Amino acid sequence: MTLNENLGQWSEMLMFLAALVYVVAFVAFTWDLASHSRATRRAEEATRAESGDAAVGLERVPAGVAAGGAGADAGAGSGRGQEGAASSGRAAPGYPEDAAEQTGVGTRGRGRSRAEKARLAGQTADDAMLYSGERRPAANVAVAVMVLAAVVHLAGVVTRGLAAGRVPWGNMYEFCTTGALVVSAVFLISLLFRDLRFVGTLVSGLALVMMVAATIGFPTPVGHLQPALQSYWLVIHVSVAVMASGVFTITFAMAVLQLLQGWRERRLIEGERDRMPFLRLVPSAQALENFAFRLNAVGFVMWTITLAFGAIWAEQAWGRYWGWDAKEVWTFVIWVVYAAYLHARATRGWTGARSAWLSIIGYACIIFNFTAVNTVFNGLHSYSGL
């Protein structure tokens, strides 16, 4: 089929324009977090000021009145004893506070005591990740810009395919640009069901990095497919791999936020100063972990299909299902890492930072498989196009 180089140039221009729009979306999402951080600090300063005024007012109360009130309260409370302590939810004298306020622990022992929950009240977003009535104009603008970027990006991917007369994922440039589109699409579709705007900064930033990497690191003109790729299995195998990579990119971003939020929660429980108030827009670390676990389970199924379809395609192309090629080995390594993640969290109780780091390691293996394996290692899967 004849190549349309003019249409290929249009595709490159659309890709460049999409990258610029992603920059605007990234700035808007970041501005939303920054503005919320400033507003949070102003509210905290106002609260401290009001608390200080109240304390001054208490100091002006006559000592006799205060003492009388205290004595009356003490006399009234002496008859209640531990019953009052139990009804108020506080520990009775002689008992540890956490022992009295410990609630039923959550999944795999990740629950918190009532005292810890009280200290974290209002410090994180709703764990259900539902939309609230809070006004966030910068976030709304960022989502609108992200939609525009995805539309322009889709036009660039489609024109690339039309210019080449085939599906547009035959080399690293096309895989990277299509993967960035899938990341954006997964994020935008998820926004229809959950308020995930808190992860918009990382998602738009990752999409931008992928676009820049494709343009600068893997520039490839429109061309025909190599003979080994001229199969209908390219559409099936690579499309599923792209979707799985897009899902894993979202879970990687959530794992990073989980680590930051977990560190922040520990500081707040210990009574230290909140150094990342913008994370009030983000759900708790446990909610992020639970949501990422479900997404990773979906991505793992897709990656399993990728591995199986790749073996079938290899048998048709080279007469064997498995040949220990570098690409095959690292695809299997990625499968093992995410299988270990799911197994460790579901059956061994690996929660918190350990599960987050396993998810991050899995994504690092995907990046290594896409970059180093395609460009450094020689093998039958050397289709970088460089």
Secondary structure as GFF3:
##gff-version 3
##sequence-region A 1 386
A	DSSP	alpha_helix	5	59	.	.	.	ID=ss1
A	DSSP	alpha_helix	63	78	.	.	.	ID=ss2
A	DSSP	alpha_helix	82	88	.	.	.	ID=ss3
A	DSSP	alpha_helix	97	101	.	.	.	ID=ss4
A	DSSP	three_ten_helix	107	109	.	.	.	ID=ss5
A	DSSP	alpha_helix	114	120	.	.	.	ID=ss6
A	DSSP	alpha_helix	137	164	.	.	.	ID=ss7
A	DSSP	alpha_helix	172	190	.	.	.	ID=ss8
A	DSSP	three_ten_helix	197	199	.	.	.	ID=ss9
A	DSSP	alpha_helix	200	212	.	.	.	ID=ss10
A	DSSP	pi_helix	213	217	.	.	.	ID=ss11
A	DSSP	three_ten_helix	227	229	.	.	.	ID=ss12
A	DSSP	alpha_helix	233	269	.	.	.	ID=ss13
A	DSSP	three_ten_helix	277	281	.	.	.	ID=ss14
A	DSSP	alpha_helix	285	318	.	.	.	ID=ss15
A	DSSP	alpha_helix	326	347	.	.	.	ID=ss16
A	DSSP	alpha_helix	353	370	.	.	.	ID=ss17
A	DSSP	alpha_helix	372	375	.	.	.	ID=ss18
###
